[in-house]
Protein backbone atom coordinates (compact mmCIF):
# COMPACT_ATOMS: atom_id res chain seq x y z
CA UNK A 1 0.00 0.00 0.00
CA UNK A 2 1.01 3.58 -0.58
CA UNK A 3 1.34 5.69 2.56
CA UNK A 4 -0.35 9.07 2.23
CA UNK A 5 -0.74 12.02 4.57
CA UNK A 6 -3.68 14.41 4.41
CA UNK A 7 -3.02 17.41 6.60
CA UNK A 8 -4.70 20.77 7.25
CA UNK A 9 -2.16 23.54 7.87
CA UNK A 10 -2.11 27.32 8.22
CA UNK A 11 0.11 29.60 6.17
CA UNK A 12 2.70 29.43 8.94
CA UNK A 13 2.58 25.64 9.08
CA UNK A 14 0.41 25.12 12.18
CA UNK A 15 -1.64 21.91 12.23
CA UNK A 16 -2.95 22.06 15.80
CA UNK A 17 -6.70 21.83 16.48
CA UNK A 18 -8.15 22.74 13.08
CA UNK A 19 -11.60 21.36 13.88
CA UNK A 20 -12.62 23.06 17.12
CA UNK A 21 -11.53 24.89 20.30
CA UNK A 22 -11.48 21.74 22.46
CA UNK A 23 -9.72 19.51 19.93
CA UNK A 24 -6.20 20.19 21.26
CA UNK A 25 -5.74 23.14 23.63
CA UNK A 26 -2.36 21.85 24.85
CA UNK A 27 0.33 24.45 25.39
CA UNK A 28 -2.37 27.06 25.95
CA UNK A 29 -3.33 27.02 22.26
CA UNK A 30 -6.25 29.45 21.90
CA UNK A 31 -6.97 29.26 18.16
CA UNK A 32 -8.73 25.90 17.83
CA UNK A 33 -11.28 25.68 15.03
CA UNK A 34 -9.37 27.77 12.50
CA UNK A 35 -10.34 25.54 9.54
CA UNK A 36 -14.10 25.54 10.19
CA UNK A 37 -15.02 28.76 8.31
CA UNK A 38 -13.56 27.35 5.08
CA UNK A 39 -15.55 24.11 4.82
CA UNK A 40 -17.34 24.78 1.52
CA UNK A 41 -18.58 22.48 -1.24
CA UNK A 42 -15.18 22.37 -2.98
CA UNK A 43 -13.56 21.26 0.25
CA UNK A 44 -16.15 18.52 0.74
CA UNK A 45 -15.72 17.29 -2.83
CA UNK A 46 -11.97 16.97 -2.42
CA UNK A 47 -12.21 15.12 0.88
CA UNK A 48 -14.70 12.67 -0.65
CA UNK A 49 -12.17 12.02 -3.45
CA UNK A 50 -9.49 11.29 -0.84
CA UNK A 51 -11.65 8.78 1.02
CA UNK A 52 -12.47 6.97 -2.21
CA UNK A 53 -8.81 5.89 -2.47
CA UNK A 54 -8.25 4.34 0.97
CA UNK A 55 -8.03 0.72 2.10
CA UNK A 56 -6.84 1.32 5.70
CA UNK A 57 -6.07 4.14 8.11
CA UNK A 58 -2.97 4.84 10.21
CA UNK A 59 -3.71 7.22 13.07
CA UNK A 60 -2.04 8.67 16.12
CA UNK A 61 -3.78 8.16 19.46
CA UNK A 62 -5.13 11.71 19.79
CA UNK A 63 -6.59 11.76 16.26
CA UNK A 64 -8.07 8.30 16.76
CA UNK A 65 -9.79 9.41 19.96
CA UNK A 66 -11.11 12.59 18.33
CA UNK A 67 -12.48 10.60 15.38
CA UNK A 68 -13.89 7.90 17.70
CA UNK A 69 -15.82 10.55 19.60
CA UNK A 70 -17.63 11.69 16.48
CA UNK A 71 -17.73 9.38 13.46
CA UNK A 72 -19.40 6.31 15.03
CA UNK A 73 -22.47 8.48 15.62
CA UNK A 74 -22.71 9.40 11.92
CA UNK A 75 -24.74 6.47 10.63
CA UNK A 76 -26.05 7.88 7.35
CA UNK A 77 -25.11 5.19 4.76
CA UNK A 78 -24.85 7.88 2.06
CA UNK A 79 -22.06 9.71 3.93
CA UNK A 80 -18.92 8.40 2.19
CA UNK A 81 -16.48 9.63 4.83
CA UNK A 82 -18.38 8.19 7.80
CA UNK A 83 -19.04 4.90 6.03
CA UNK A 84 -15.37 4.51 5.13
CA UNK A 85 -13.99 5.48 8.53
CA UNK A 86 -16.43 3.27 10.41
CA UNK A 87 -15.86 0.17 8.29
CA UNK A 88 -12.21 0.04 7.21
CA UNK A 89 -9.24 -1.16 9.34
CA UNK A 90 -7.64 1.43 11.58
CA UNK A 91 -4.09 1.06 12.92
CA UNK A 92 -3.46 3.24 15.96
CA UNK A 93 0.08 4.10 17.00
CA UNK A 94 0.18 4.40 20.80
CA UNK A 95 2.17 3.23 23.78
CA UNK A 96 -0.59 4.26 26.22
CA UNK A 97 -3.88 3.20 24.63
CA UNK A 98 -5.04 -0.02 26.27
CA UNK A 99 -7.44 -1.00 23.50
CA UNK A 100 -9.14 0.44 20.46
CA UNK A 101 -12.89 0.24 20.94
CA UNK A 102 -13.87 1.88 17.66
CA UNK A 103 -13.12 -0.90 15.24
CA UNK A 104 -12.06 -2.62 13.27
CA UNK A 105 -8.85 -1.39 14.87
CA UNK A 106 -5.45 -2.57 16.07
CA UNK A 107 -3.06 -0.76 18.42
CA UNK A 108 0.56 -0.67 17.23
CA UNK A 109 3.07 -0.54 20.09
CA UNK A 110 6.26 -1.80 18.44
CA UNK A 111 8.99 -0.15 16.43
CA UNK A 112 7.24 2.51 14.32
CA UNK A 113 9.39 2.14 11.21
CA UNK A 114 9.15 -1.65 11.20
CA UNK A 115 5.41 -1.67 11.88
CA UNK A 116 4.60 0.85 9.16
CA UNK A 117 6.98 -0.74 6.65
CA UNK A 118 5.18 -4.05 7.19
CA UNK A 119 1.79 -2.41 6.65
CA UNK A 120 3.00 -0.79 3.43
CA UNK A 121 4.03 -4.20 2.12
CA UNK A 122 0.45 -5.46 2.31
CA UNK A 123 -1.65 -5.42 -0.89
CA UNK A 124 -4.03 -2.53 -1.39
CA UNK A 125 -4.31 1.05 -2.50
CA UNK A 126 -3.67 3.67 0.21
CA UNK A 127 -2.84 3.51 3.88
CA UNK A 128 -3.98 6.99 4.88
CA UNK A 129 -2.85 9.24 7.71
CA UNK A 130 -5.24 12.07 8.59
CA UNK A 131 -4.02 14.71 11.01
CA UNK A 132 -1.88 12.82 13.53
CA UNK A 133 0.86 15.45 13.44
CA UNK A 134 3.34 13.73 15.78
CA UNK A 135 3.00 10.47 13.89
CA UNK A 136 3.38 12.24 10.55
CA UNK A 137 6.56 13.93 11.73
CA UNK A 138 8.11 10.60 12.72
CA UNK A 139 7.25 9.04 9.38
CA UNK A 140 8.51 12.06 7.44
CA UNK A 141 11.79 11.82 9.34
CA UNK A 142 12.00 8.15 8.31
CA UNK A 143 11.18 8.95 4.68
CA UNK A 144 8.17 6.61 4.64
CA UNK A 145 5.44 8.92 3.35
CA UNK A 146 4.82 8.49 -0.38
CA UNK A 147 2.26 11.26 -0.94
CA UNK A 148 1.26 14.38 0.97
CA UNK A 149 -2.04 16.15 0.47
CA UNK A 150 -1.59 19.53 2.10
CA UNK A 151 -4.62 21.78 2.50
CA UNK A 152 -3.27 25.25 3.29
CA UNK A 153 -5.79 27.60 4.85
CA UNK A 154 -5.49 31.39 4.41
CA UNK A 155 -4.81 32.18 8.03
CA UNK A 156 -1.75 33.00 10.16
CA UNK A 157 -1.71 32.06 13.84
CA UNK A 158 1.81 32.66 15.08
CA UNK A 159 1.60 29.95 17.72
CA UNK A 160 0.78 26.26 17.73
CA UNK A 161 2.27 22.93 16.73
CA UNK A 162 3.97 23.03 13.33
CA UNK A 163 4.17 20.13 10.92
CA UNK A 164 7.67 20.55 9.55
CA UNK A 165 10.56 20.49 12.01
CA UNK A 166 14.33 20.29 11.81
CA UNK A 167 14.09 16.50 12.05
CA UNK A 168 12.47 16.18 8.64
CA UNK A 169 14.43 14.17 6.07
CA UNK A 170 15.51 16.33 3.09
CA UNK A 171 13.17 15.25 0.30
CA UNK A 172 12.13 16.50 -3.11
CA UNK A 173 8.52 16.26 -4.28
CA UNK A 174 6.65 16.36 -7.56
CA UNK A 175 3.42 18.36 -7.54
CA UNK A 176 0.85 16.02 -9.10
CA UNK A 177 -2.26 18.17 -8.59
CA UNK A 178 -3.27 21.55 -7.21
CA UNK A 179 -6.45 23.52 -6.88
CA UNK A 180 -7.98 26.31 -4.81
CA UNK A 181 -11.40 26.08 -3.19
CA UNK A 182 -13.93 28.87 -3.47
CA UNK A 183 -13.20 29.86 0.14
CA UNK A 184 -9.45 30.12 -0.53
CA UNK A 185 -7.99 26.82 0.70
CA UNK A 186 -5.01 25.89 -1.48
CA UNK A 187 -4.87 22.13 -2.03
CA UNK A 188 -1.67 20.60 -3.37
CA UNK A 189 -0.70 16.96 -3.77
CA UNK A 190 3.00 16.16 -3.45
CA UNK A 191 4.58 12.89 -4.57
CA UNK A 192 7.85 11.82 -2.93
CA UNK A 193 10.62 12.15 -5.54
CA UNK A 194 13.60 11.13 -3.40
CA UNK A 195 16.55 13.31 -2.48
CA UNK A 196 16.35 17.00 -3.35
CA UNK A 197 18.21 18.30 -6.40
CA UNK A 198 20.55 21.23 -5.92
CA UNK A 199 22.03 23.80 -8.24
CA UNK A 200 23.05 27.43 -8.49
CA UNK A 201 21.26 30.51 -9.82
CA UNK A 202 24.56 32.32 -10.27
Secondary structure in CASP SS format (residue, H / E / C, confidence):
PFRMAT SS
TARGET T0000
AUTHOR 0000-0000-0000
METHOD secondary structure of the structure
MODEL  1
X C 1.00
X E 1.00
X E 1.00
X E 1.00
X E 1.00
X E 1.00
X E 1.00
X E 1.00
X E 1.00
X E 1.00
X C 1.00
X C 1.00
X C 1.00
X E 1.00
X C 1.00
X C 1.00
X C 1.00
X C 1.00
X C 1.00
X C 1.00
X C 1.00
X C 1.00
X C 1.00
X C 1.00
X C 1.00
X H 1.00
X H 1.00
X H 1.00
X C 1.00
X C 1.00
X C 1.00
X C 1.00
X C 1.00
X C 1.00
X C 1.00
X H 1.00
X H 1.00
X H 1.00
X C 1.00
X C 1.00
X H 1.00
X H 1.00
X H 1.00
X H 1.00
X H 1.00
X H 1.00
X H 1.00
X H 1.00
X H 1.00
X H 1.00
X H 1.00
X C 1.00
X C 1.00
X E 1.00
X E 1.00
X E 1.00
X E 1.00
X E 1.00
X E 1.00
X E 1.00
X H 1.00
X H 1.00
X H 1.00
X H 1.00
X H 1.00
X H 1.00
X H 1.00
X H 1.00
X C 1.00
X C 1.00
X H 1.00
X H 1.00
X H 1.00
X C 1.00
X C 1.00
X C 1.00
X C 1.00
X C 1.00
X C 1.00
X H 1.00
X H 1.00
X H 1.00
X H 1.00
X H 1.00
X H 1.00
X H 1.00
X H 1.00
X C 1.00
X E 1.00
X E 1.00
X E 1.00
X E 1.00
X E 1.00
X C 1.00
X C 1.00
X C 1.00
X C 1.00
X C 1.00
X C 1.00
X C 1.00
X C 1.00
X C 1.00
X C 1.00
X C 1.00
X E 1.00
X E 1.00
X E 1.00
X E 1.00
X C 1.00
X C 1.00
X C 1.00
X H 1.00
X H 1.00
X H 1.00
X H 1.00
X H 1.00
X H 1.00
X H 1.00
X H 1.00
X H 1.00
X C 1.00
X C 1.00
X C 1.00
X C 1.00
X C 1.00
X E 1.00
X E 1.00
X E 1.00
X E 1.00
X E 1.00
X C 1.00
X C 1.00
X H 1.00
X H 1.00
X H 1.00
X H 1.00
X H 1.00
X H 1.00
X H 1.00
X H 1.00
X H 1.00
X C 1.00
X C 1.00
X C 1.00
X C 1.00
X C 1.00
X E 1.00
X E 1.00
X E 1.00
X E 1.00
X E 1.00
X E 1.00
X E 1.00
X C 1.00
X C 1.00
X C 1.00
X C 1.00
X C 1.00
X C 1.00
X C 1.00
X C 1.00
X E 1.00
X C 1.00
X C 1.00
X C 1.00
X C 1.00
X C 1.00
X C 1.00
X C 1.00
X C 1.00
X C 1.00
X C 1.00
X E 1.00
X E 1.00
X E 1.00
X E 1.00
X E 1.00
X E 1.00
X E 1.00
X E 1.00
X C 1.00
X C 1.00
X C 1.00
X C 1.00
X C 1.00
X E 1.00
X E 1.00
X E 1.00
X E 1.00
X E 1.00
X E 1.00
X E 1.00
X C 1.00
X C 1.00
X C 1.00
X C 1.00
X C 1.00
X C 1.00
X C 1.00
X C 1.00
X C 1.00
X C 1.00
END
